[in-house]
């Protein structure tokens, strides 16, 4: 029974981890190779690395509204598609404004991924395993962030930015069959309640959950 509850959480966490490779790679590569990205000043690096969060935070309510009307599979497919586009763009686009737009798109992608993960947990969790599943989810997708920084930074020195972003984009693209097979094609149950009768969906909107 425990394995049945963990499986969808593990799947969405691993999908998120792979999509994160390109984003976290930038945190190591962009400050060092900023001129190779067509940037003209160091302040542009800071803007590009932070704009995705500034986009994501006010966008979360809209993404939640969409998840009330589209299936979770559709939302995750949107996230994966945007992840592929943005990751590939880091190696083949140059110039501040093009990259600025792509980082904004990544903010949209991350909003869909993050909320899709929390909704998955709320759908399968109970009072006994809720904390365990959140910890497992955060730990698994965090490995993607770690791999993007370590492996991405190492590979850029060996084979170049274009090759690494293409590889990471291809890895994100390979998520699509897993999304279709394992992510349910149904609208998430927003009104699921815990044992005290409170709507568990409200927990998703706690600010501390979204600043991570």
C-alpha positions as CSV (number, residue, x, y, z in Angstrom):
1,X,0.0,0.0,0.0
2,X,2.9,2.3,0.9
3,X,4.5,1.6,-2.5
4,X,1.3,2.4,-4.3
5,X,1.2,5.8,-2.7
6,X,4.9,6.5,-3.3
7,X,4.9,5.6,-7.0
8,X,3.1,8.7,-8.5
9,X,5.1,11.0,-6.2
10,X,8.4,9.4,-7.3
11,X,7.4,9.7,-11.0
12,X,6.5,13.4,-10.8
13,X,9.6,14.1,-8.7
14,X,11.9,12.4,-11.3
15,X,10.2,14.2,-14.2
16,X,10.8,17.5,-12.4
17,X,14.4,16.6,-11.7
18,X,15.2,16.0,-15.3
19,X,13.5,19.2,-16.4
20,X,15.6,21.1,-13.8
21,X,18.9,20.1,-15.4
22,X,19.1,23.1,-17.8
23,X,18.0,25.6,-15.3
24,X,20.4,24.7,-12.5
25,X,23.3,24.3,-15.0
26,X,22.9,28.0,-15.7
27,X,23.7,28.9,-12.0
28,X,27.2,27.6,-12.5
29,X,27.8,28.3,-16.2
30,X,26.2,31.7,-16.7
31,X,28.4,33.7,-14.1
32,X,31.5,32.3,-15.7
33,X,30.7,32.3,-19.4
34,X,28.3,35.3,-19.5
35,X,30.0,36.8,-22.5
36,X,29.4,33.6,-24.5
37,X,25.7,34.1,-23.9
38,X,25.9,37.5,-25.6
39,X,25.6,39.5,-22.4
40,X,27.2,42.9,-22.0
41,X,27.2,43.4,-18.2
42,X,27.3,41.3,-15.1
43,X,24.1,42.7,-13.7
44,X,22.3,40.9,-16.6
45,X,23.4,37.6,-15.1
46,X,21.6,38.4,-11.9
47,X,18.5,39.4,-13.7
48,X,18.4,36.3,-15.8
49,X,19.0,34.0,-12.8
50,X,16.2,35.6,-10.8
51,X,13.5,36.6,-13.2
52,X,12.0,33.1,-13.3
53,X,11.1,33.4,-9.6
54,X,9.6,36.8,-10.1
55,X,7.4,35.4,-12.8
56,X,6.5,32.3,-11.0
57,X,5.3,33.7,-7.7
58,X,2.5,35.9,-9.1
59,X,1.6,33.3,-11.7
60,X,0.9,30.5,-9.2
61,X,-2.8,31.4,-8.6
62,X,-3.4,31.4,-12.4
63,X,-1.7,28.0,-12.7
64,X,-3.9,26.7,-9.9
65,X,-6.9,28.0,-11.6
66,X,-5.8,26.2,-14.8
67,X,-5.3,22.9,-12.9
68,X,-8.9,23.2,-11.8
69,X,-9.9,23.1,-15.5
70,X,-7.3,20.9,-17.2
71,X,-6.0,17.5,-16.4
72,X,-2.8,17.1,-14.4
73,X,-1.3,15.3,-17.4
74,X,-1.9,18.3,-19.6
75,X,-0.3,20.6,-17.1
76,X,2.8,18.5,-16.7
77,X,3.1,18.1,-20.5
78,X,2.9,21.9,-20.8
79,X,5.7,22.2,-18.2
80,X,7.9,19.6,-20.0
81,X,7.4,21.2,-23.4
82,X,8.4,24.6,-22.1
83,X,11.4,23.0,-20.3
84,X,12.6,21.5,-23.6
85,X,12.3,24.8,-25.4
86,X,14.0,26.9,-22.7
87,X,16.8,24.5,-22.1
88,X,17.6,24.2,-25.7
89,X,17.5,28.0,-26.1
90,X,20.3,28.5,-23.6
91,X,22.8,27.1,-26.0
92,X,21.5,28.4,-29.3
93,X,20.2,31.9,-28.4
94,X,22.3,34.8,-27.4
95,X,21.5,38.3,-26.2
96,X,19.9,39.5,-23.0
97,X,16.3,40.0,-24.1
98,X,16.0,36.6,-25.9
99,X,17.3,34.9,-22.8
100,X,15.2,37.1,-20.6
101,X,12.0,35.9,-22.4
102,X,13.2,32.2,-22.2
103,X,13.8,32.5,-18.5
104,X,10.3,33.9,-18.1
105,X,9.0,30.8,-19.9
106,X,10.9,28.6,-17.6
107,X,9.2,30.4,-14.7
108,X,5.9,29.2,-16.2
109,X,7.2,25.7,-16.6
110,X,8.4,25.5,-13.0
111,X,5.0,26.8,-11.7
112,X,3.2,23.9,-13.5
113,X,5.8,21.4,-12.3
114,X,5.8,22.5,-8.7
115,X,2.0,22.7,-8.3
116,X,1.6,19.4,-10.2
117,X,3.9,17.8,-7.7
118,X,2.1,19.1,-4.7
119,X,-1.3,18.1,-6.1
120,X,0.1,14.6,-6.7
121,X,1.1,14.4,-3.0
122,X,-2.3,15.7,-1.8
123,X,-4.1,13.1,-3.9
124,X,-2.3,10.1,-2.5
125,X,-1.2,11.2,1.0
126,X,-2.8,10.7,4.3
127,X,-2.1,11.9,7.8
128,X,0.5,9.2,8.4
129,X,2.6,9.6,5.2
130,X,2.1,13.2,4.2
131,X,5.4,14.5,5.6
132,X,7.3,11.5,4.3
133,X,6.0,12.0,0.8
134,X,6.8,15.7,0.7
135,X,10.3,15.0,1.9
136,X,10.8,12.3,-0.7
137,X,9.4,14.5,-3.4
138,X,11.7,17.4,-2.5
139,X,14.7,15.1,-2.1
140,X,14.3,13.5,-5.5
141,X,13.7,16.6,-7.6
142,X,16.6,18.3,-5.6
143,X,18.9,15.6,-7.1
144,X,18.1,17.0,-10.5
145,X,19.2,20.5,-9.4
146,X,22.5,19.0,-8.0
147,X,23.1,17.0,-11.2
148,X,22.5,20.1,-13.3
149,X,25.1,22.1,-11.4
150,X,27.8,19.4,-11.1
151,X,27.4,17.5,-14.3
152,X,26.4,20.5,-16.4
153,X,29.3,22.6,-15.2
154,X,31.8,19.8,-15.8
155,X,30.4,18.9,-19.3
156,X,30.4,22.6,-20.5
157,X,34.2,22.6,-20.0
158,X,34.5,19.4,-22.0
159,X,32.0,19.6,-24.9
160,X,30.7,23.2,-24.9
161,X,27.5,25.0,-23.9
162,X,25.5,24.1,-27.1
163,X,26.1,20.3,-26.7
164,X,25.2,20.3,-23.0
165,X,22.0,22.2,-23.5
166,X,21.0,19.9,-26.4
167,X,21.6,16.8,-24.2
168,X,19.7,18.2,-21.3
169,X,16.8,19.3,-23.6
170,X,16.7,15.8,-25.1
171,X,16.6,14.3,-21.6
172,X,13.6,16.5,-20.8
173,X,11.9,15.5,-24.0
174,X,12.2,11.8,-23.0
175,X,10.0,12.6,-20.1
176,X,6.9,12.8,-22.4
177,X,6.3,9.0,-22.6
178,X,6.5,8.8,-18.8
179,X,4.1,11.7,-18.4
180,X,1.6,10.1,-20.8
181,X,1.9,6.7,-19.1
182,X,2.1,7.6,-15.4
183,X,0.5,11.0,-14.8
184,X,-3.3,10.6,-14.6
185,X,-5.5,12.3,-17.3
186,X,-7.9,13.8,-14.8
187,X,-8.6,17.1,-13.1
188,X,-7.1,17.1,-9.7
189,X,-9.4,16.8,-6.7
190,X,-9.1,20.2,-5.1
191,X,-11.5,19.4,-2.3
192,X,-9.7,16.5,-0.8
193,X,-9.9,16.9,3.0
194,X,-7.8,15.7,5.9
195,X,-9.1,13.9,9.0
196,X,-10.1,17.2,10.6
197,X,-12.2,18.1,7.7
198,X,-10.0,20.9,6.4
199,X,-9.3,21.2,2.7
200,X,-5.8,19.9,2.1
201,X,-5.4,21.8,-1.1
202,X,-5.1,25.0,0.9
203,X,-1.7,23.8,2.2
204,X,-0.3,24.3,-1.4
205,X,-0.8,28.0,-1.2
206,X,1.3,28.6,1.9
207,X,3.9,31.2,0.9
208,X,6.8,29.2,2.3
209,X,6.1,26.4,-0.1
210,X,6.5,28.7,-3.1
211,X,9.8,30.5,-2.2
212,X,11.8,27.3,-2.5
